[in-house]
Amino acid sequence: MFRPKDTQERILHRLKIAKGHLAKVINMVESGQYCIDVIHQSQAVQRGLQEADSLVLENHLKSCVVDNIKKGEVDTAVKEIMEVVKKAQ
């Protein structure tokens, strides 16, 4: 998969933010923090992962899917994206 350097950096940045939030969630649970605060922090992890997923998908659409369409592999490209969408539901 081709990923321009700036795209890869953005993806890694989002994942590292999510990783930091997840470490915070783990520490909060271990120390018995207030449940609602844990949930808020957990939601931040989920948002971070969703943002990273969006960046990866955008990159995939702009590179791999375009390449597949140019090769005449439209059905393969559409099927692959549809599988991702179905899993997200």
Biopython code that builds the backbone (N, CA, C, O; Angstrom):
import numpy as np
from Bio.PDB.StructureBuilder import StructureBuilder

atoms = [
    (1, "MET", "N", (0.840, -1.168, 0.000)),
    (1, "MET", "CA", (0.000, 0.000, 0.000)),
    (1, "MET", "C", (0.890, 1.237, 0.000)),
    (1, "MET", "O", (1.787, 1.368, 0.832)),
    (2, "PHE", "N", (0.638, 2.125, -0.922)),
    (2, "PHE", "CA", (1.392, 3.373, -1.000)),
    (2, "PHE", "C", (0.789, 4.384, -0.044)),
    (2, "PHE", "O", (-0.422, 4.605, -0.042)),
    (3, "ARG", "N", (1.629, 4.991, 0.760)),
    (3, "ARG", "CA", (1.186, 6.029, 1.676)),
    (3, "ARG", "C", (2.173, 7.187, 1.620)),
    (3, "ARG", "O", (3.330, 7.021, 2.006)),
    (4, "PRO", "N", (1.743, 8.365, 1.144)),
    (4, "PRO", "CA", (2.671, 9.494, 1.176)),
    (4, "PRO", "C", (3.132, 9.747, 2.599)),
    (4, "PRO", "O", (2.401, 9.488, 3.555)),
    (5, "LYS", "N", (4.335, 10.249, 2.734)),
    (5, "LYS", "CA", (4.921, 10.428, 4.058)),
    (5, "LYS", "C", (4.020, 11.243, 4.979)),
    (5, "LYS", "O", (3.840, 10.874, 6.140)),
    (6, "ASP", "N", (3.453, 12.340, 4.487)),
    (6, "ASP", "CA", (2.619, 13.155, 5.354)),
    (6, "ASP", "C", (1.371, 12.406, 5.805)),
    (6, "ASP", "O", (0.921, 12.584, 6.937)),
    (7, "THR", "N", (0.804, 11.566, 4.932)),
    (7, "THR", "CA", (-0.360, 10.760, 5.311)),
    (7, "THR", "C", (0.029, 9.757, 6.376)),
    (7, "THR", "O", (-0.692, 9.591, 7.360)),
    (8, "GLN", "N", (1.145, 9.092, 6.201)),
    (8, "GLN", "CA", (1.603, 8.125, 7.198)),
    (8, "GLN", "C", (1.853, 8.809, 8.537)),
    (8, "GLN", "O", (1.509, 8.269, 9.588)),
    (9, "GLU", "N", (2.445, 9.983, 8.498)),
    (9, "GLU", "CA", (2.690, 10.719, 9.735)),
    (9, "GLU", "C", (1.385, 11.082, 10.429)),
    (9, "GLU", "O", (1.284, 10.998, 11.653)),
    (10, "ARG", "N", (0.384, 11.486, 9.645)),
    (10, "ARG", "CA", (-0.920, 11.821, 10.226)),
    (10, "ARG", "C", (-1.569, 10.595, 10.848)),
    (10, "ARG", "O", (-2.146, 10.678, 11.932)),
    (11, "ILE", "N", (-1.478, 9.463, 10.171)),
    (11, "ILE", "CA", (-2.057, 8.224, 10.698)),
    (11, "ILE", "C", (-1.352, 7.833, 11.996)),
    (11, "ILE", "O", (-2.001, 7.530, 12.997)),
    (12, "LEU", "N", (-0.033, 7.843, 11.970)),
    (12, "LEU", "CA", (0.729, 7.485, 13.175)),
    (12, "LEU", "C", (0.443, 8.450, 14.318)),
    (12, "LEU", "O", (0.348, 8.033, 15.472)),
    (13, "HIS", "N", (0.306, 9.722, 14.011)),
    (13, "HIS", "CA", (-0.005, 10.718, 15.041)),
    (13, "HIS", "C", (-1.332, 10.388, 15.714)),
    (13, "HIS", "O", (-1.429, 10.405, 16.941)),
    (14, "ARG", "N", (-2.353, 10.088, 14.915)),
    (14, "ARG", "CA", (-3.672, 9.742, 15.466)),
    (14, "ARG", "C", (-3.600, 8.469, 16.309)),
    (14, "ARG", "O", (-4.202, 8.396, 17.380)),
    (15, "LEU", "N", (-2.870, 7.475, 15.829)),
    (15, "LEU", "CA", (-2.755, 6.219, 16.575)),
    (15, "LEU", "C", (-2.013, 6.411, 17.889)),
    (15, "LEU", "O", (-2.368, 5.805, 18.900)),
    (16, "LYS", "N", (-0.991, 7.249, 17.878)),
    (16, "LYS", "CA", (-0.246, 7.511, 19.110)),
    (16, "LYS", "C", (-1.089, 8.274, 20.121)),
    (16, "LYS", "O", (-0.982, 8.044, 21.326)),
    (17, "ILE", "N", (-1.921, 9.177, 19.634)),
    (17, "ILE", "CA", (-2.849, 9.872, 20.537)),
    (17, "ILE", "C", (-3.795, 8.862, 21.167)),
    (17, "ILE", "O", (-4.018, 8.885, 22.377)),
    (18, "ALA", "N", (-4.354, 7.972, 20.346)),
    (18, "ALA", "CA", (-5.269, 6.945, 20.866)),
    (18, "ALA", "C", (-4.558, 6.043, 21.869)),
    (18, "ALA", "O", (-5.134, 5.658, 22.888)),
    (19, "LYS", "N", (-3.308, 5.709, 21.575)),
    (19, "LYS", "CA", (-2.515, 4.873, 22.486)),
    (19, "LYS", "C", (-2.352, 5.566, 23.832)),
    (19, "LYS", "O", (-2.477, 4.929, 24.878)),
    (20, "GLY", "N", (-2.075, 6.857, 23.814)),
    (20, "GLY", "CA", (-1.941, 7.613, 25.057)),
    (20, "GLY", "C", (-3.236, 7.648, 25.835)),
    (20, "GLY", "O", (-3.239, 7.493, 27.057)),
    (21, "HIS", "N", (-4.343, 7.851, 25.129)),
    (21, "HIS", "CA", (-5.646, 7.845, 25.798)),
    (21, "HIS", "C", (-5.945, 6.471, 26.392)),
    (21, "HIS", "O", (-6.483, 6.372, 27.494)),
    (22, "LEU", "N", (-5.594, 5.412, 25.659)),
    (22, "LEU", "CA", (-5.837, 4.063, 26.161)),
    (22, "LEU", "C", (-5.020, 3.787, 27.417)),
    (22, "LEU", "O", (-5.525, 3.181, 28.362)),
    (23, "ALA", "N", (-3.776, 4.221, 27.439)),
    (23, "ALA", "CA", (-2.953, 4.057, 28.648)),
    (23, "ALA", "C", (-3.605, 4.776, 29.824)),
    (23, "ALA", "O", (-3.597, 4.278, 30.950)),
    (24, "LYS", "N", (-4.165, 5.945, 29.553)),
    (24, "LYS", "CA", (-4.857, 6.710, 30.591)),
    (24, "LYS", "C", (-6.078, 5.943, 31.096)),
    (24, "LYS", "O", (-6.329, 5.893, 32.300)),
    (25, "VAL", "N", (-6.837, 5.345, 30.175)),
    (25, "VAL", "CA", (-8.016, 4.563, 30.563)),
    (25, "VAL", "C", (-7.602, 3.405, 31.470)),
    (25, "VAL", "O", (-8.229, 3.161, 32.501)),
    (26, "ILE", "N", (-6.560, 2.706, 31.087)),
    (26, "ILE", "CA", (-6.084, 1.570, 31.883)),
    (26, "ILE", "C", (-5.688, 2.031, 33.276)),
    (26, "ILE", "O", (-6.060, 1.403, 34.267)),
    (27, "ASN", "N", (-4.940, 3.116, 33.357)),
    (27, "ASN", "CA", (-4.535, 3.652, 34.664)),
    (27, "ASN", "C", (-5.739, 4.068, 35.501)),
    (27, "ASN", "O", (-5.772, 3.853, 36.713)),
    (28, "MET", "N", (-6.721, 4.663, 34.844)),
    (28, "MET", "CA", (-7.921, 5.104, 35.552)),
    (28, "MET", "C", (-8.680, 3.912, 36.130)),
    (28, "MET", "O", (-9.140, 3.962, 37.270)),
    (29, "VAL", "N", (-8.810, 2.856, 35.358)),
    (29, "VAL", "CA", (-9.516, 1.660, 35.836)),
    (29, "VAL", "C", (-8.741, 1.019, 36.975)),
    (29, "VAL", "O", (-9.321, 0.625, 37.988)),
    (30, "GLU", "N", (-7.429, 0.916, 36.805)),
    (30, "GLU", "CA", (-6.596, 0.313, 37.856)),
    (30, "GLU", "C", (-6.658, 1.095, 39.160)),
    (30, "GLU", "O", (-6.574, 0.511, 40.240)),
    (31, "SER", "N", (-6.804, 2.402, 39.065)),
    (31, "SER", "CA", (-6.825, 3.219, 40.283)),
    (31, "SER", "C", (-8.235, 3.511, 40.786)),
    (31, "SER", "O", (-8.415, 4.257, 41.748)),
    (32, "GLY", "N", (-9.238, 2.915, 40.127)),
    (32, "GLY", "CA", (-10.612, 3.042, 40.613)),
    (32, "GLY", "C", (-11.230, 4.414, 40.383)),
    (32, "GLY", "O", (-12.022, 4.880, 41.202)),
    (33, "GLN", "N", (-10.881, 5.057, 39.289)),
    (33, "GLN", "CA", (-11.425, 6.390, 38.979)),
    (33, "GLN", "C", (-12.928, 6.311, 38.724)),
    (33, "GLN", "O", (-13.482, 5.240, 38.478)),
    (34, "TYR", "N", (-13.551, 7.446, 38.789)),
    (34, "TYR", "CA", (-14.989, 7.590, 38.578)),
    (34, "TYR", "C", (-15.370, 7.044, 37.205)),
    (34, "TYR", "O", (-14.741, 7.379, 36.202)),
    (35, "CYS", "N", (-16.390, 6.212, 37.165)),
    (35, "CYS", "CA", (-16.784, 5.484, 35.952)),
    (35, "CYS", "C", (-17.046, 6.401, 34.756)),
    (35, "CYS", "O", (-16.613, 6.107, 33.641)),
    (36, "ILE", "N", (-17.737, 7.485, 34.981)),
    (36, "ILE", "CA", (-18.063, 8.390, 33.883)),
    (36, "ILE", "C", (-16.791, 8.996, 33.292)),
    (36, "ILE", "O", (-16.693, 9.182, 32.080)),
    (37, "ASP", "N", (-15.835, 9.297, 34.139)),
    (37, "ASP", "CA", (-14.552, 9.815, 33.643)),
    (37, "ASP", "C", (-13.830, 8.771, 32.793)),
    (37, "ASP", "O", (-13.206, 9.099, 31.784)),
    (38, "VAL", "N", (-13.923, 7.516, 33.214)),
    (38, "VAL", "CA", (-13.314, 6.421, 32.438)),
    (38, "VAL", "C", (-13.988, 6.323, 31.067)),
    (38, "VAL", "O", (-13.320, 6.167, 30.045)),
    (39, "ILE", "N", (-15.298, 6.416, 31.062)),
    (39, "ILE", "CA", (-16.036, 6.332, 29.800)),
    (39, "ILE", "C", (-15.640, 7.475, 28.865)),
    (39, "ILE", "O", (-15.427, 7.260, 27.671)),
    (40, "HIS", "N", (-15.543, 8.682, 29.407)),
    (40, "HIS", "CA", (-15.147, 9.820, 28.572)),
    (40, "HIS", "C", (-13.772, 9.591, 27.952)),
    (40, "HIS", "O", (-13.559, 9.883, 26.775)),
    (41, "GLN", "N", (-12.862, 9.078, 28.732)),
    (41, "GLN", "CA", (-11.517, 8.819, 28.220)),
    (41, "GLN", "C", (-11.540, 7.691, 27.185)),
    (41, "GLN", "O", (-10.837, 7.748, 26.176)),
    (42, "SER", "N", (-12.348, 6.677, 27.446)),
    (42, "SER", "CA", (-12.490, 5.564, 26.501)),
    (42, "SER", "C", (-13.081, 6.056, 25.181)),
    (42, "SER", "O", (-12.675, 5.602, 24.111)),
    (43, "GLN", "N", (-14.013, 6.958, 25.250)),
    (43, "GLN", "CA", (-14.602, 7.516, 24.039)),
    (43, "GLN", "C", (-13.558, 8.291, 23.231)),
    (43, "GLN", "O", (-13.607, 8.311, 22.001)),
    (44, "ALA", "N", (-12.626, 8.921, 23.921)),
    (44, "ALA", "CA", (-11.540, 9.621, 23.226)),
    (44, "ALA", "C", (-10.670, 8.626, 22.464)),
    (44, "ALA", "O", (-10.213, 8.920, 21.359)),
    (45, "VAL", "N", (-10.439, 7.450, 23.048)),
    (45, "VAL", "CA", (-9.682, 6.395, 22.355)),
    (45, "VAL", "C", (-10.417, 5.993, 21.083)),
    (45, "VAL", "O", (-9.821, 5.898, 20.010)),
    (46, "GLN", "N", (-11.699, 5.763, 21.213)),
    (46, "GLN", "CA", (-12.499, 5.329, 20.071)),
    (46, "GLN", "C", (-12.520, 6.382, 18.968)),
    (46, "GLN", "O", (-12.416, 6.046, 17.789)),
    (47, "ARG", "N", (-12.653, 7.654, 19.343)),
    (47, "ARG", "CA", (-12.622, 8.728, 18.344)),
    (47, "ARG", "C", (-11.274, 8.776, 17.631)),
    (47, "ARG", "O", (-11.206, 8.960, 16.415)),
    (48, "GLY", "N", (-10.213, 8.609, 18.396)),
    (48, "GLY", "CA", (-8.875, 8.615, 17.801)),
    (48, "GLY", "C", (-8.692, 7.494, 16.800)),
    (48, "GLY", "O", (-8.112, 7.695, 15.733)),
    (49, "LEU", "N", (-9.185, 6.317, 17.139)),
    (49, "LEU", "CA", (-9.090, 5.182, 16.218)),
    (49, "LEU", "C", (-9.960, 5.397, 14.982)),
    (49, "LEU", "O", (-9.568, 5.040, 13.871)),
    (50, "GLN", "N", (-11.136, 5.979, 15.178)),
    (50, "GLN", "CA", (-11.995, 6.272, 14.030)),
    (50, "GLN", "C", (-11.333, 7.274, 13.091)),
    (50, "GLN", "O", (-11.425, 7.141, 11.871)),
    (51, "GLU", "N", (-10.677, 8.263, 13.653)),
    (51, "GLU", "CA", (-9.981, 9.249, 12.824)),
    (51, "GLU", "C", (-8.830, 8.599, 12.056)),
    (51, "GLU", "O", (-8.606, 8.904, 10.885)),
    (52, "ALA", "N", (-8.107, 7.706, 12.720)),
    (52, "ALA", "CA", (-7.023, 6.987, 12.037)),
    (52, "ALA", "C", (-7.590, 6.113, 10.924)),
    (52, "ALA", "O", (-7.043, 6.076, 9.822)),
    (53, "ASP", "N", (-8.676, 5.416, 11.205)),
    (53, "ASP", "CA", (-9.324, 4.584, 10.180)),
    (53, "ASP", "C", (-9.740, 5.426, 8.978)),
    (53, "ASP", "O", (-9.566, 5.008, 7.834)),
    (54, "SER", "N", (-10.283, 6.598, 9.236)),
    (54, "SER", "CA", (-10.710, 7.476, 8.145)),
    (54, "SER", "C", (-9.532, 7.882, 7.265)),
    (54, "SER", "O", (-9.641, 7.916, 6.040)),
    (55, "LEU", "N", (-8.415, 8.187, 7.901)),
    (55, "LEU", "CA", (-7.222, 8.560, 7.129)),
    (55, "LEU", "C", (-6.717, 7.392, 6.288)),
    (55, "LEU", "O", (-6.339, 7.570, 5.130)),
    (56, "VAL", "N", (-6.712, 6.197, 6.875)),
    (56, "VAL", "CA", (-6.264, 5.015, 6.137)),
    (56, "VAL", "C", (-7.207, 4.744, 4.963)),
    (56, "VAL", "O", (-6.759, 4.453, 3.854)),
    (57, "LEU", "N", (-8.508, 4.840, 5.213)),
    (57, "LEU", "CA", (-9.477, 4.604, 4.146)),
    (57, "LEU", "C", (-9.341, 5.645, 3.038)),
    (57, "LEU", "O", (-9.378, 5.302, 1.857)),
    (58, "GLU", "N", (-9.186, 6.903, 3.410)),
    (58, "GLU", "CA", (-9.009, 7.950, 2.410)),
    (58, "GLU", "C", (-7.786, 7.673, 1.534)),
    (58, "GLU", "O", (-7.843, 7.803, 0.311)),
    (59, "ASN", "N", (-6.690, 7.294, 2.172)),
    (59, "ASN", "CA", (-5.480, 6.963, 1.432)),
    (59, "ASN", "C", (-5.724, 5.773, 0.506)),
    (59, "ASN", "O", (-5.282, 5.770, -0.643)),
    (60, "HIS", "N", (-6.418, 4.781, 1.006)),
    (60, "HIS", "CA", (-6.707, 3.586, 0.214)),
    (60, "HIS", "C", (-7.542, 3.945, -1.018)),
    (60, "HIS", "O", (-7.273, 3.472, -2.122)),
    (61, "LEU", "N", (-8.550, 4.784, -0.813)),
    (61, "LEU", "CA", (-9.399, 5.186, -1.932)),
    (61, "LEU", "C", (-8.602, 5.948, -2.992)),
    (61, "LEU", "O", (-8.792, 5.747, -4.191)),
    (62, "LYS", "N", (-7.714, 6.820, -2.534)),
    (62, "LYS", "CA", (-6.940, 7.646, -3.457)),
    (62, "LYS", "C", (-5.831, 6.875, -4.169)),
    (62, "LYS", "O", (-5.362, 7.296, -5.226)),
    (63, "SER", "N", (-5.416, 5.766, -3.604)),
    (63, "SER", "CA", (-4.305, 5.032, -4.211)),
    (63, "SER", "C", (-4.748, 3.667, -4.734)),
    (63, "SER", "O", (-4.882, 3.483, -5.943)),
    (64, "CYS", "N", (-4.972, 2.735, -3.857)),
    (64, "CYS", "CA", (-5.256, 1.354, -4.259)),
    (64, "CYS", "C", (-6.532, 1.233, -5.087)),
    (64, "CYS", "O", (-6.549, 0.549, -6.111)),
    (65, "VAL", "N", (-7.591, 1.890, -4.648)),
    (65, "VAL", "CA", (-8.862, 1.778, -5.376)),
    (65, "VAL", "C", (-8.738, 2.401, -6.764)),
    (65, "VAL", "O", (-9.201, 1.828, -7.751)),
    (66, "VAL", "N", (-8.119, 3.562, -6.834)),
    (66, "VAL", "CA", (-7.914, 4.198, -8.141)),
    (66, "VAL", "C", (-7.106, 3.282, -9.050)),
    (66, "VAL", "O", (-7.434, 3.126, -10.226)),
    (67, "ASP", "N", (-6.046, 2.672, -8.511)),
    (67, "ASP", "CA", (-5.230, 1.746, -9.307)),
    (67, "ASP", "C", (-6.057, 0.562, -9.795)),
    (67, "ASP", "O", (-5.949, 0.161, -10.954)),
    (68, "ASN", "N", (-6.887, 0.000, -8.908)),
    (68, "ASN", "CA", (-7.725, -1.142, -9.302)),
    (68, "ASN", "C", (-8.702, -0.752, -10.408)),
    (68, "ASN", "O", (-8.917, -1.515, -11.350)),
    (69, "ILE", "N", (-9.284, 0.423, -10.291)),
    (69, "ILE", "CA", (-10.234, 0.874, -11.310)),
    (69, "ILE", "C", (-9.521, 1.071, -12.643)),
    (69, "ILE", "O", (-10.048, 0.693, -13.690)),
    (70, "LYS", "N", (-8.334, 1.658, -12.612)),
    (70, "LYS", "CA", (-7.563, 1.858, -13.841)),
    (70, "LYS", "C", (-7.222, 0.525, -14.506)),
    (70, "LYS", "O", (-7.118, 0.444, -15.730)),
    (71, "LYS", "N", (-7.047, -0.523, -13.690)),
    (71, "LYS", "CA", (-6.741, -1.856, -14.225)),
    (71, "LYS", "C", (-7.998, -2.592, -14.670)),
    (71, "LYS", "O", (-7.917, -3.712, -15.175)),
    (72, "GLY", "N", (-9.157, -1.970, -14.485)),
    (72, "GLY", "CA", (-10.411, -2.614, -14.860)),
    (72, "GLY", "C", (-10.963, -3.540, -13.794)),
    (72, "GLY", "O", (-11.847, -4.349, -14.072)),
    (73, "GLU", "N", (-10.455, -3.431, -12.587)),
    (73, "GLU", "CA", (-10.877, -4.289, -11.478)),
    (73, "GLU", "C", (-11.873, -3.559, -10.579)),
    (73, "GLU", "O", (-11.710, -3.514, -9.360)),
    (74, "VAL", "N", (-12.898, -2.994, -11.196)),
    (74, "VAL", "CA", (-13.889, -2.198, -10.470)),
    (74, "VAL", "C", (-14.630, -3.050, -9.449)),
    (74, "VAL", "O", (-14.798, -2.633, -8.303)),
    (75, "ASP", "N", (-15.073, -4.232, -9.848)),
    (75, "ASP", "CA", (-15.851, -5.086, -8.946)),
    (75, "ASP", "C", (-15.039, -5.451, -7.703)),
    (75, "ASP", "O", (-15.570, -5.466, -6.593)),
    (76, "THR", "N", (-13.777, -5.740, -7.889)),
    (76, "THR", "CA", (-12.905, -6.079, -6.761)),
    (76, "THR", "C", (-12.785, -4.896, -5.806)),
    (76, "THR", "O", (-12.878, -5.062, -4.590)),
    (77, "ALA", "N", (-12.581, -3.717, -6.351)),
    (77, "ALA", "CA", (-12.432, -2.520, -5.527)),
    (77, "ALA", "C", (-13.712, -2.223, -4.755)),
    (77, "ALA", "O", (-13.664, -1.927, -3.562)),
    (78, "VAL", "N", (-14.856, -2.301, -5.433)),
    (78, "VAL", "CA", (-16.138, -2.024, -4.788)),
    (78, "VAL", "C", (-16.428, -3.057, -3.712)),
    (78, "VAL", "O", (-16.868, -2.702, -2.618)),
    (79, "LYS", "N", (-16.187, -4.327, -4.005)),
    (79, "LYS", "CA", (-16.452, -5.400, -3.043)),
    (79, "LYS", "C", (-15.626, -5.189, -1.770)),
    (79, "LYS", "O", (-16.136, -5.336, -0.659)),
    (80, "GLU", "N", (-14.375, -4.850, -1.938)),
    (80, "GLU", "CA", (-13.485, -4.642, -0.798)),
    (80, "GLU", "C", (-13.986, -3.500, 0.088)),
    (80, "GLU", "O", (-14.023, -3.635, 1.311)),
    (81, "ILE", "N", (-14.368, -2.390, -0.517)),
    (81, "ILE", "CA", (-14.867, -1.242, 0.253)),
    (81, "ILE", "C", (-16.192, -1.592, 0.928)),
    (81, "ILE", "O", (-16.418, -1.212, 2.077)),
    (82, "MET", "N", (-17.046, -2.292, 0.245)),
    (82, "MET", "CA", (-18.344, -2.671, 0.818)),
    (82, "MET", "C", (-18.147, -3.571, 2.041)),
    (82, "MET", "O", (-18.903, -3.459, 3.007)),
    (83, "GLU", "N", (-17.160, -4.450, 2.021)),
    (83, "GLU", "CA", (-16.884, -5.308, 3.169)),
    (83, "GLU", "C", (-16.453, -4.478, 4.377)),
    (83, "GLU", "O", (-16.829, -4.777, 5.510)),
    (84, "VAL", "N", (-15.679, -3.455, 4.130)),
    (84, "VAL", "CA", (-15.244, -2.572, 5.223)),
    (84, "VAL", "C", (-16.450, -1.831, 5.792)),
    (84, "VAL", "O", (-16.605, -1.728, 7.009)),
    (85, "VAL", "N", (-17.295, -1.319, 4.915)),
    (85, "VAL", "CA", (-18.474, -0.575, 5.359)),
    (85, "VAL", "C", (-19.400, -1.472, 6.175)),
    (85, "VAL", "O", (-19.921, -1.045, 7.205)),
    (86, "LYS", "N", (-19.609, -2.696, 5.732)),
    (86, "LYS", "CA", (-20.476, -3.624, 6.447)),
    (86, "LYS", "C", (-19.952, -3.946, 7.837)),
    (86, "LYS", "O", (-20.732, -4.057, 8.783)),
    (87, "LYS", "N", (-18.642, -4.097, 7.973)),
    (87, "LYS", "CA", (-18.047, -4.383, 9.278)),
    (87, "LYS", "C", (-18.196, -3.214, 10.233)),
    (87, "LYS", "O", (-18.269, -3.402, 11.448)),
    (88, "ALA", "N", (-18.241, -2.012, 9.690)),
    (88, "ALA", "CA", (-18.341, -0.808, 10.522)),
    (88, "ALA", "C", (-19.756, -0.610, 11.077)),
    (88, "ALA", "O", (-19.955, 0.147, 12.028)),
    (89, "GLN", "N", (-20.715, -1.279, 10.489)),
    (89, "GLN", "CA", (-22.116, -1.080, 10.914)),
    (89, "GLN", "C", (-22.443, -1.880, 12.142)),
    (89, "GLN", "O", (-23.573, -1.828, 12.630)),
]
sb = StructureBuilder()
sb.init_structure("model")
sb.init_model(0)
sb.init_chain("A")
sb.init_seg("    ")
for serial, (resi, resn, name, xyz) in enumerate(atoms, 1):
    if name == "N":
        sb.init_residue(resn, " ", resi, " ")
    sb.init_atom(name, np.array(xyz, "f"), 0.0, 1.0, " ", f" {name:<3s}", serial, name[0])
structure = sb.get_structure()
